[in-house]
Amino acid sequence: MDSGIYARLCDQIDTLGYPDHTLKLKLYDALQEGLEQFTIQPGPRLHYVYEDRVKFHLDYKKIGRELVLTNSLMAVDRVFPIEHGLYGGINTADLEQLMKPVNWKIDYLSKENLQRAKVDHQLQHTMTRVLNIMQKLETLMLTGDQDAVRVAMQLQHRYFLPGPMGAETRLRGQLKENTRPLFHDFDMQKMPFTYKEQINLLCGRSVRKQIYTVPGGYTWQWHKLQLDKRIAESRYGMETFPDFDLNAVLNRLSYPEVNGKNRHGAIQNLRAGELMTVLLNGPGEYQYLAADPGPRSVIFFDHFLYPQKAGGITPISTLLKQAPPNRPPPLANRKHRKLTFTSFFRKGKGKPPA
């Protein structure tokens, strides 16, 4: 193995900002085997950027005498802030507080845990909590209120989907269909976007990159994925926009987060496709802004990531506002009693452990 090639490729991983240390170990093993084309991916744990769940893998290929990074397949599962409310008598903020302490990596309805719960009172208590949560979520899904359905799906997406409980929900097909990860195969030879830039592009924001021209010159362009336009199975279309004076745009804003000593850092973050947080009138009142190269301006979002002016980016969260097809009629007059570990089985939902 050529140690110089390994050092160069490791430096590239660091420069592009890929976070998982196991990438270098897998790269070392591939080079030891003398492979001329291979794929490496991080370990099984999920990576998080803010609350979004991120998965990726890197493709390498020998072109001529050089082994190079050719592609980066990035998938981002968006997890949006939840707009809580009172629906069908259920306070969804309180419901989320019930869900937070539960370890959702455990399959509480497996045969093993149902058997253990007969003698493990702590587990039985947790399972009672889980069953009540599932009942409340089902009630929200059946209220006939689009906002209630959206919040219920967001809660299931946030807590159920990564673990085994995601397979237990009766609405798992609909849940996965409406929370499908965004993925794109980035051509790293054509444009080497960094790890964070790839994620920001898949979140619908724009990134500024240097473009080399012939002979020997360069210019700057903004890039934005067309998330409503697939040009291949694993690729969206890519729009480009000419560079514009972001400094002049920020001069029209009065927020301290983008002015004074913060100006340079704000411009660098916006050019990388980041969301900037700016405070409004008082504590806890804030919104986000991002670069918007189409109109040569910036776009604002509220703290639920809804755009605040026309012509902006439409977040994926708006898709969750759509009512699911063939939803059962509202259950406004139906009385719900609290489920317990044993009453769950008395209702015919399953058989108690022997």
C-alpha angles and dihedrals in degrees: 000000000000106000090200092061091048092050092048093050092046090052088052091053089051094045092051090048102237105169108207116095091201089071090075092048091052091045089053092051092050092050091047089056091051094236116173095196126027146138127232127191135179126261123286096271119102120248118222130208105187097320097322116113115231133198127172146157134201127225121209128190137173110243111185105319095333128089106214142176104253105172143013115200107202127187123188123190104200117221109192129199111266121240099215125204146147111281126170090346092306120119102212093199089059089045091055090050087056090051099047100073094049118100099229092187087081121085098225094184096054117120091246094055093043088055093046092050090068090072103017106078094184091056090046089053091050092048090052088054091049093051092050090050091051091049092051091048091051090049090053091050090053100046095094089232113126092209091051091050091049093051092046091052092047091052092049090046093050098046109018108036102068093050141047094278088069087072093051100059113101089222095052094122092053091042094054092043093054095042099043112157118247113237136181134177105227117208100224093188092058097042123357101213114185123243093261093043091055091052092047091051090052088050088061099257130125129249129202116222137173116253120201118222135195125291100029099299133114142203137188127251136178119231129202130175117235096228092184094055124067114193093176137007093270102023138075124204116268123221122201128203132189118256119267137190103271090174090063091050092052090049087070092057124082099201113123090216090072100033139069115005090355094060098088094048092045092054092048092050094047091049089054091054097254126151113242118212115219125184121232127196103323146001112305092019110111145133137193133243133196136179116273109192095179095075090021092245142087130274125221128218130191120232090273088058095248112146114250101207137042119271094030133126114293108222121226087239089077088066089063089062090071113104112245115250120259093012113177117249119275117280096214094143098041117109117220122203123199114268121227130191093267099035088056089069095040088061089062096251092129145325121285116241114273 
